[in-house]
Amino acid sequence: MDVVLVTGSAGLIGSEAARFFCGHGSLVAGIDNDMRGKLFGANASTAWNKARLIDAFPESYVHYDIDIRDADAVRRVFGEYGSDIKLVIHAAAQPSHDWAAKDPFMDFTINANGTLVLLESARQVCPEVAFIFCSTNKVYGDRPNSLPLEEHDLRWEIAESHAFYRGIDERMSIDDCKHSLFGASKVAADILVQEYGRYFGMRTAVFRGGCLTGPSHSGTQLHGFLSYLMKCTMTGEPYSVFGYKGKQVRDNIHSHDLVQAFYHFYDSPRIAQVYNIGGGRFNNCSMLEAIKLCEEISGKKLDWRYEETNRIGDHIWWISDNTKFKAHYPGWELKYSLQDILEQIFATNAARWT
């Protein structure tokens, strides 16, 4: 049986990937030590999602409660399956640029050192594997904020005549800008994954995501934009909007659509590829637009307040251009709209949150 190794397997993307590949007849080895709960508190714990996976796939999902920085423990998992490992999806991370400033060492060792441990284990044990890394658009730092944006009633926008109107592609430089410490640690991991492809000929892919979202997200104030926004709307918990008049724009991609992209790469892998991936022009919203939609779906008013100071390294406007990935894998399509995503988040978590 083919084995798919997934890190962060109880998180949003990891659990979606685990469900997908279990459903397609693979054995999934999931690595997750609930670091999210340790970083962001009990409300952000992914233990509930881990339990769902174990219950749903008792024969095809095997869980390993280990830290990706523990090279010996990770190597033992790789050694247990050897060349049967056909795909690695690395979705474990310290994901918040706000949190990274609290403990830069912890942030860097999780994001950069942990990625190196996984790459080297794969190279030594199963070098023919397809290796997918969940990177981030934060590797571009605040460079997108230099774009000539126009202020509209509810959002910042870019002129239709601009080269990036369709979205930002992989040609944007990552140099000479402020990244946040989180952005820096993800850049290090991002480059490592590329280099293992170019230097060792491994079939690696970096997916630089916009806002990754879906009903399995354990949203918290420091990470998980749409999930946490809907949670606050449903529960009455106060929500803070940081800077840019609440008109900052994000594109949003459902975890299912992202995992479908992973599957296309796995089915026909390439060496050292970098893809910007997100909701693109199909699926994007400003903060003000998202608040309005959450209120409409939940039937409740959000208790929100505005703080003038924006988050360090935050983007005013980000829409991903998926053109490169679509050119490589023309069979891939986005399925879930923003409305679909928020309705799913609401319906799936109604009992748990209220």
N, C-alpha and C positions, 0 to 999 in steps of 0.2 A: 504493500500500500504506500502511495506517495505521502510524504509528510510535509506539512506546511508549518513552519515555526513563526509564531506571532509574538512580538513583544508588546507590552501594554495591552494584553489580550482582554482585560476587563474594562478597558476604556472605550471611548466612542468608536474610533476607527478599528482598534484591535478586536473588539467584540463583534463588530459588523463583519470583519474579515473572517473571524473564527466561525461565525454562523454560516457565512457563504461557503467556505471551503469544506466544513463538515457536511453541509448539504450537498456538496458535489463529490462526496465519496472519499475525501482525504482525511488522514489523521492529523489533527491540529495539536501541536505542542504549544501551549500558551504560557508565556512568562509574564508574571505580574505580581508585584509585592505590595499593591495598594499604596504606592508612593503618593498618589494624588491625595488620599486621605491624610497622609502625614504632612504634606505640603500645605494643604488648604483647609484642613479641619474635617471633622466627622461628616459634615453635610456633603462633602465632596467625595467621600469614600466610594470606591467602585465595587465594594464587597457584594452588593446586591446584584450587580451585573455578572460577577463571577459565579454566583450561585445559580443564576438563570442559565448560564452556559453549561455548567456541570449537570444540572437537572435535564436540560434539553438534549444534550449529546453525551450520555454516560459512556458510550462505547467509542466515540470518535474524538472527544476532547480530553486532553490530559493537561492538568494545570501544574505549574511549577512556581512556587512562591519564593522567587529568588530575585536578587538585585542584579541588574545588567552590568553593574560595575564589578561584580564578583567574577573575575576571569575564570577561576577554577570551577565554580558552579556552572557557569555558562558553557564552558568547554565540556563538562560532563553531559549536559543535555544534548549538545551537538554530537558527542561521541556515542550516546545511546542510540541515535538514529542513523548516523553516518551518511552515506551517499543516498539514502532514501529521502533525505531532505531535498526537496525540489524548489522550494520557495521560502525566502525569509521576508517577512513584512515587519519592519522596525518602526513601531508606532509609539514606543515608550519615550517619555520626555519629561523634563521640567518645562511646562508650556507657557509660563507667564513672564512677560518682560517686567511687570511690576515686582513680582516675587523675586526675580533674579538679583535685584539690587540688595535684597536682604541678606543673601548668602551667595555671593558670586562663585565661591569654591564648589558648593553643592550643585549649583546650576551647571557649571562647566563640566564637572566630573560626570554628572548624569548624561548631559547632552553630547559632549565630545568624547570623553573617555569611554562611556558606555557604548557608543557607536563603534569606536575602535575595537573594543573587546569583541563585539559581534562580527565585525568585518574580518578580523583575524581568525576567529573561530571558524567562520565560513570558509575562508581561504585554505585553512589547514585541513578541514574535515570534508567539505563538499564544494570544491572550487567551481563546479559547473552550475551551482545554484543560481537562480534569479534572485537578486537582492534589491528590495524596494525600501527606500527611506522616506519617511514622512518629514519633509523639511517645512519651510514656512516662507511666506512673503516678507517676513521680517528680516530676511537676509539682505534685502534691498535697503534696509535702514530707513531713514526719513527722506531719501532721494525722491520718492514719488511726490513729496510735498512741494517740490520745486516746479511741478507742472503748472501751467497757466490755467488755474481753475476759475470758474465763474460761479457766483453765488446765486442760487435760485431760492424759491420760497421755502422748500423743505430739504434741500440738499446742495452740496457742492457738485459741480459737473464740469466737464471738459468739452470744448467745442467739437462739433461733429467733423470739422475739417482737420482736427489734430491726428497725428499718426497713432496715438494711443487711445483714440476714442473707442475702438473696439475692445480695448483692454491693454494692459501692460504685458509685454512679452519678455522672453528670456534675454533680450539684448540690453535691457536696462543694466547699467553698471551697479556693482555693489560697493564701489570705492568712494572715498571722500565724503562720507556722510555719517550721521549718528545712528548707531544700530540698536542701542540698549545692550546691556550685558547678555540678555537672553539671545538677542540677534547675533551677537558675537559667538556665543557657544554653538548656535545652530549653523552659522557660517563654517565654523571649524568642522563640524560633523558633515555638513553638505560637501565641502571640498574633499574630505576624506573618502566619502562614498564615490565621488567622481574619480579620485586618484586610484582607488582600488580597481576601478574599471579600466582606466587608461594604462596604468602601470602593470597590473597583473592580468589584464584581459578579462576581468570578471564582468558578468552581465548585471550591471548595477543601474538603478534609476533613482533620481532625486525628484520628488514631487513637491514643488513649492506651493503649498496650499494657501488659499484665501481663508475665509471663515469656514471651518469644517463643523458640521452640525448634524443634528438628528435626535430622535427620541431617546437614545441610549446615553446621552451626554449627562454627566454629573456636573451641571453648571454651577459656577461659583463666581463671586464678584471679580476675581482676578483672572478668570478664564472660563469661556463658554458663553459667548455673547447672547445668542438667541435663547438658549436653554435657560440661562439665569434671568434674562429679561421676562420670559414667559412665567417662570417660577415666581418672580416678584409680583407680577401682575395678578397671578392666581392667589397668592398667599397674603398680599397686602404689605409685604416687606418693602421698605423704602429702597429706591434705586437712584444711583447717581450717574449723571451724564457729565463726562469730562471734556470740556473745551469744544472749540470749532462750532459753537452755537447749536450743537446737537445735529448738525447737518453732515457729519462725516459719513462717507459711503463705504460699504463693505459688500463684496459679493459673497454668496453663501452656497455651499455645495453639500448636499445630503450625503451622509456616510455611505449609503448604498451606491450612489453614483460614483463616489471615489473608489470604492472597492471594485466596482465594475471596471474602472480604468486600470486598477492593479491587475485584474484578471486578463485584460487584453495584453498588457505588457508580459505577464507570465506566460501567456500562450505563444507569444512571439517576441522573446526578449532581445534587447540590444545592449551594446556596451557603453557605459558612462553617459547616460542620457540625463538631461535636465528638462523638466516640464513645469511651467506655470500651470496650475490647475485650480479651477474654482467655478463659481456659478456664472461668471462672465456677464455679458449683457442679458442673458436669459434670467438671471437670478441675482439681483442686487437691491440694496435698500440703504437709506440713511437711517441714523438712529431715530429721528423723529418719525419717519415712515414705519419703522419697525414697531415703535411704541403704539402707533395708531392701529396697526394690524393686530398686535397682541390684545389690545383692548376690545377690538371688534370680535375676535375669536372667543375670548374668555367671557365677554359680557361684563367686565370689571374695569375700573379706572386704575391706572398705575399711579402710585404715590412716588413721584420722581422729583428730583431737584437738580439744578444745574450748577456745576463748579467750573469756573472760568479756566483754571489751569488744566491743560491737556496732559495726557500721559506721555512720558518721555519715549521718543521713538515711534509714537503712534502715527498712523496714516490719516490724512484728511480724506483722501479718495483712493480707493483701490478696487479695480475691476481686473480680473485675470483674463488674459488672452489665451484661449485654449487651442489656438490654430496649430501649433507645432504638434501637440499630441494628436489632434484630429487628423493631421496629415499622415502621421505614422500609423494611426489606428482608426480608420474612417468608420468602422462599425460602432464606435462608442458614441453614445448620446446621453445628454442630461435628461433625467426623467422627472425629478421632483421639483416643483415650483416652490417659491417662498411660502405661498399660501399652504401648499401641501405639507411643507416641513413644519410650520408652526401649528397646524391642525394636528399633526402626528404628535408633536411634543406635548400639546395640551391633552390629547386623548390618552396617550400612554401613561402620563404622569399624574393624571387627575386624582386618582386614589392615593398615590404616594405623597403628593404635595398638599392635599387638602383633607 
